Amino acid sequence: MKKLVIFDLDGTLLDTIADLAAAANHALQKAGFPVHDTETIRTFVGNGISKLLERALPEGARTAENVERLRTNFVPYYDAHNAEQSKPYPGVAALLLRLQERGMMLAVASNKYQAATEKLVAHYFPAIRFVKVMGQREGVPVKPDPTIVFDIMEAAGVGKEDVLYVGDSGVDMQTAHNAGVDAVAVSWGFRPRTELEAFRPLAIIDRAEELADL
């Protein structure tokens, strides 16, 4: 039996796409670039905010300077509005409580910047005592680099065999692979099932309660 379950945030625990899209479009509009519909922005997420903004820019405008311009407008807007339309996926809050009651350690590993990750987790899951909530931090590579998983494992005091990583994207599955830990994919997130199948996780689940049964 696993001792620690590490969850991705966006697309796994929380449906955050509407608030991400609103902030991205706000930043694009302020800088004079075309905006995108929510479903298009869904295909841009998974590798952190800077990568999202780079993908949102027109092809000929994807420079570091433009990404930084967008980020300057994105972050304050997102900080102010990131809990307006976001919501936990069905059954997720109950799943976390059930795992916590079983004595399992729980953690979050996200490519969203640290301040927003902490705020959203505290806002939507106040009853859960996460052993660690980690987002994107300055100077630390983002997923699929496994550093974030290793940092959480160190805080929890467990080995690789004690860890289950849960996520909704190929980035998450690659992160688990790079860290040498078992992975379960969720089908309700931002990425297509075919992307998840390519990584051959332990399981692909369609409902949150299925994870407890595993």
Phi, psi and omega per residue, in radians:
M1 nan 2.381 -3.138
K2 -1.250 2.632 3.115
K3 -1.784 -0.466 -3.054
L4 -2.304 2.260 3.038
V5 -2.000 2.117 3.114
I6 -1.808 2.179 -3.125
F7 -1.896 2.385 2.826
D8 -1.163 2.830 -3.098
L9 -1.760 -1.239 -3.073
D10 -1.208 2.155 3.131
G11 1.536 -0.155 -3.131
T12 -2.046 -1.062 3.070
L13 -1.587 -0.712 -3.056
L14 -2.151 2.446 2.954
D15 -1.550 1.712 -3.023
T16 -1.883 0.095 -2.917
I17 -1.121 -0.628 -3.104
A18 -1.139 -0.748 3.134
D19 -1.244 -0.631 3.065
L20 -1.108 -0.757 -3.136
A21 -1.124 -0.744 3.135
A22 -1.070 -0.743 -3.126
A23 -1.225 -0.711 3.121
A24 -1.106 -0.770 3.141
N25 -1.185 -0.594 3.048
H26 -1.054 -0.816 -3.122
A27 -1.138 -0.735 3.125
L28 -1.101 -0.795 -3.095
Q29 -1.097 -0.764 -3.132
K30 -1.073 -0.553 -3.111
A31 -1.622 0.005 3.081
G32 1.457 0.360 3.125
F33 -1.806 2.732 3.108
P34 -1.133 2.611 3.137
V35 -1.692 3.027 -3.091
H36 -2.257 2.718 3.009
D37 -1.335 2.856 -3.035
T38 -1.042 -0.701 -3.096
E39 -1.156 -0.574 3.069
T40 -1.199 -0.765 3.139
I41 -1.106 -0.533 3.073
R42 -0.944 -0.613 -3.110
T43 -1.365 -0.151 -3.104
F44 -1.627 -0.257 -2.975
V45 -1.541 2.857 3.045
G46 2.184 -0.377 -3.080
N47 -2.079 0.400 3.136
G48 1.711 2.901 -3.037
I49 -1.150 -0.743 -3.105
S50 -1.076 -0.697 3.127
K51 -1.202 -0.690 3.068
L52 -0.991 -0.821 -3.099
L53 -1.213 -0.644 3.080
E54 -1.068 -0.778 -3.137
R55 -1.178 -0.497 -3.113
A56 -1.327 -0.362 -3.138
L57 -1.288 2.646 3.004
P58 -1.010 2.629 -2.995
E59 -0.932 -0.712 -3.103
G60 -1.402 -0.017 -3.048
A61 -2.019 0.235 -3.038
R62 -1.471 1.133 3.120
T63 -1.779 2.785 3.105
A64 -1.046 -0.627 -3.137
E65 -1.131 -0.769 3.135
N66 -1.179 -0.675 3.089
V67 -1.054 -0.753 -3.139
E68 -1.152 -0.670 3.073
R69 -1.041 -0.815 -3.139
L70 -1.125 -0.753 -3.109
R71 -1.057 -0.642 3.129
T72 -1.060 -0.592 3.099
N73 -1.544 -0.545 -3.082
F74 -1.169 -0.870 -2.957
V75 -1.072 -0.877 3.131
P76 -1.082 -0.675 3.135
Y77 -1.149 -0.815 -3.115
Y78 -1.139 -0.691 3.101
D79 -1.016 -0.647 -3.102
A80 -1.408 -0.427 -2.969
H81 -2.190 0.196 -2.975
N82 -1.356 -0.092 3.104
A83 -2.059 0.478 -3.117
E84 -1.548 -0.820 -3.112
Q85 -2.005 -0.157 3.125
S86 -1.219 2.664 3.135
K87 -2.790 2.644 3.064
P88 -1.141 2.565 3.040
Y89 -1.196 2.694 -3.109
P90 -0.946 2.280 3.057
G91 1.461 -0.137 -3.051
V92 -1.192 -0.820 -3.122
A93 -1.046 -0.738 3.122
A94 -1.143 -0.676 3.102
L95 -1.064 -0.827 -3.126
L96 -1.055 -0.744 3.105
L97 -1.095 -0.735 -3.125
R98 -1.107 -0.762 3.123
L99 -1.162 -0.704 3.114
Q100 -1.091 -0.731 3.128
E101 -1.133 -0.470 3.082
R102 -1.342 -0.116 3.133
G103 1.582 0.209 3.125
M104 -1.416 2.527 3.022
M105 -1.446 2.459 -3.106
L106 -2.174 2.547 3.128
A107 -2.581 2.855 3.086
V108 -2.146 2.325 3.069
A109 -2.225 1.900 -3.034
S110 -2.201 2.675 2.974
N111 -1.567 -0.005 3.019
K112 -1.279 2.552 -3.098
Y113 -1.039 2.647 -2.908
Q114 -0.955 -0.828 -3.058
A115 -1.057 -0.767 -3.135
A116 -1.217 -0.650 3.104
T117 -1.049 -0.862 -3.135
E118 -1.082 -0.752 -3.108
K119 -1.085 -0.827 -3.077
L120 -1.178 -0.723 3.132
V121 -1.110 -0.778 3.123
A122 -1.132 -0.644 -3.102
H123 -1.224 -0.779 -3.013
Y124 -1.632 -0.363 -3.102
F125 -2.292 1.025 -3.054
P126 -1.165 -0.373 -3.093
A127 -1.512 -0.080 -3.063
I128 -1.721 2.252 3.137
R129 -1.665 1.385 3.141
F130 -1.154 2.365 3.120
V131 -1.209 -0.486 3.102
K132 -2.816 2.405 3.028
V133 -2.127 1.940 -3.048
M134 -2.156 2.312 3.029
G135 -2.047 -2.837 3.122
Q136 -1.296 2.238 -3.099
R137 -2.119 2.582 -3.125
E138 -0.988 2.243 3.074
G139 1.455 -0.032 3.121
V140 -1.932 2.210 -3.122
P141 -1.109 2.572 -3.118
V142 -1.445 2.872 3.019
K143 -1.015 2.482 0.329
P144 -1.504 0.161 2.975
D145 -1.026 2.375 -3.022
P146 -1.464 0.031 -3.057
T147 -0.923 -0.749 -3.106
I148 -1.067 -0.657 3.108
V149 -1.187 -0.753 3.132
F150 -1.111 -0.675 3.121
D151 -1.116 -0.703 3.119
I152 -1.189 -0.755 3.119
M153 -1.030 -0.718 3.128
E154 -1.104 -0.745 3.127
A155 -1.126 -0.600 -3.110
A156 -1.485 -0.309 -3.140
G157 1.235 0.701 -3.120
V158 -2.198 2.843 3.067
G159 -1.702 3.033 -3.080
K160 -1.029 -0.641 -3.096
E161 -1.181 -0.264 -3.110
D162 -1.650 0.033 -2.968
V163 -1.934 2.404 2.938
L164 -2.128 2.239 -3.141
Y165 -1.859 2.311 -3.077
V166 -2.142 2.186 -3.132
G167 -2.706 3.071 -3.012
D168 -2.022 0.108 -3.006
S169 -2.439 2.907 3.025
G170 -1.062 -0.602 3.075
V171 -1.014 -0.753 3.131
D172 -1.159 -0.757 -3.130
M173 -1.130 -0.668 3.104
Q174 -1.189 -0.635 3.091
T175 -1.048 -0.831 3.129
A176 -1.067 -0.770 3.126
H177 -1.059 -0.797 -3.125
N178 -1.123 -0.523 3.136
A179 -1.501 -0.210 -3.129
G180 1.308 0.518 3.134
V181 -2.055 2.766 3.117
D182 -1.226 2.596 -3.110
A183 -2.285 2.545 2.952
V184 -2.150 2.356 3.135
A185 -1.787 2.562 3.052
V186 -1.897 2.444 -3.033
S187 -1.579 -0.130 -3.016
W188 -1.568 0.046 -3.010
G189 -1.534 -2.541 -2.968
F190 -1.574 -0.231 -3.008
R191 -2.006 2.662 -3.105
P192 -1.228 2.669 -3.124
R193 -1.017 -0.632 -3.128
T194 -1.044 -0.628 3.106
E195 -1.111 -0.683 -3.128
L196 -1.250 -0.727 -3.103
E197 -1.045 -0.572 -3.103
A198 -1.066 -0.417 -3.104
F199 -1.665 -0.062 3.090
R200 0.862 1.040 3.081
P201 -1.190 2.969 3.089
L202 -0.952 -0.698 3.132
A203 -2.774 2.749 2.935
I204 -2.054 2.060 -3.065
I205 -1.843 2.585 -3.114
D206 -1.822 -0.264 3.132
R207 -2.387 2.525 -3.061
A208 -1.014 -0.698 -3.064
E209 -1.112 -0.345 3.109
E210 -1.099 -0.494 -3.131
L211 -1.157 -0.692 3.109
A212 -1.100 -0.623 -3.127
D213 -1.257 -0.392 3.098
L214 -1.199 nan nan
